[in-house]
Amino acid sequence: MKSSVRKTYIKIQGRFFFVGFKMSCMKSSVSKEPCVANVEPNAIISTSSCIKRLNVNKCKKEDLNFISSFKLKINRNDKLTAIVAYFDILFDKNATNKVEFSTSPAHQSTHWKQTVFYLEKPIEVTEGQVLSGHISCYKNIKDSRSLDIRIEATVDGDPDNIIFDQEYLLQ
């Protein structure tokens, strides 16, 4: 995601803070909470990667705790400022007309939007690089409606070249 997509304000616990004010003391707290927003398609700078497939007719709540690998190929030289998550869904069981849609930035907007995981520090990336990593997602122990998410990535498959490793709380 390009840095130009960021809005001119950040919503933190019901209050709006306008860009232009020095709030570096809040940066680590803000970057730990994902943002739900519509992302412009031209802000996406990589391929996508499926991190979890669920059969909504058969899944159990323990299926929602997972660790998955991903690979994202960078499409252009840019700054990576966030990882964007979205879902695609198909309802076709016993249906005469199947219902299918995507919440991808490349598709028509829905009220679900996308989940944006901002990085603490932007990372310079170049076309052709491949970011490989893992995402883990677990139900939060203190709040059953929240998720603890960790995203870590390396560049071009080099395990010694970790470019980010961040934890998030999705509430």
Secondary structure, DSSP 8 states (H G I E B T S, - for coil): --GGGS-SEEEETTEEEETTS--GGGHHHHTTS-EEE---GGG--B---------TTT--GGGGSEEEEEEEEB-SSEEEEEEEE--EEEE-TT-SS-EEEE--TTS---TT-EEEEEEEEEEEE-TT-EEEEEEEEEE-SS-TT-EEEEEEEEETT-TT-EEEEEEEEE-
